[in-house]
Amino acid sequence: MFNLTTKDIQSIWEAYFNDESKFIFVYPSKRKKQWAILYMIAKDFNMHQTYSEKEVDAILKAYHEDHVRLRRDLIDFRFFIRTKDGSIY
């Protein structure tokens, strides 16, 4: 989507992810960097499994305090799709 290499994605991830706390200390404002962060987070999900919103939130809360923003961006960037009622991802 943004023409990023694996090395680029890893570099962005390392710049925003705190290895000690296992938390994203600042969510980037640039869409390209957001995409890279979300790409790494999406790897924690099994693409052959469905998740409830509660399950998605539980995983995302481990990454950043604004888990709702992460969830919305995962949908906006098409890492996730969800049912019309938003109950299944």
N, C-alpha and C positions, 0 to 999 in steps of 0.2 A: 504493500500500500504506500509506504513512504520511501521505498527503495533503500532500506536499511540492511546492512550486512549483519551476520551473527555477532561479529565483533562490535559493531555499532550498538546493537541492542544490549550486549553485555556491558559495554562501557556506560551506557545511560543507566542501566540497572544499578551498577556499582556506585554511580554518582548520587543516587537517590535512596538506596536501600542501606539501612544500618545493619551490618552483620551481627553486632552484639545484641541489639534489641529485636532483631528480625522484623523490623518495622520500617515503612516508608516514612521518613521524617518530614519530607516536603513533597507534595504532589505537584509535578511540573505544570506550568501554564501553557507551554507550547504543545500543540496536538501531536506532533511527531514524537516527542518524548513521552507523552501520555500513552501513545500507542505502544511504544517499546516496553513501558512499565506493565501495561495491561497484557501484553503478549507473554511476559514472564509469569504474571499471576495466573493467566488462563491455563498454563501448564499444570496447575494444581487440580484441575478439573478433568474428569474422565469424559471425553466427548461422546462416549457410547452410553452414558448414564443421564437420567433426568434428575433435576434437583428442585426442591421447593425453594421458595424465596428465603425461608428461614435457614435452610442449609447453605445457600449461597452467601447469605449475610454472615453466618458463622465463620466461613472460610475467609471472607473479605475483611472481617473485623480484626483478624490477625495481622493484616497488612497495613491498615490505616484507619484512623478514627472516623473518617468520612466514608464508611463502607457503602453508603447509598450512592454517593458520587461514583465510586468505583463500579458499582453494579450498573448504573445508568450508562457509563462510558463503555463498559464491556458490551452492552447492547448496541449503543450508537456505532461502535467500531465493528460490529457484527461478529464479535467473538462468541456471543450468546444470542440465541433467539428465545422467545418466550411466548407462552400462550397469550391470547388476547386479554384474559383476565389477570395475567401476571403471576399466576400461581405455580406454573411449571417452567423451568428453564432447561 
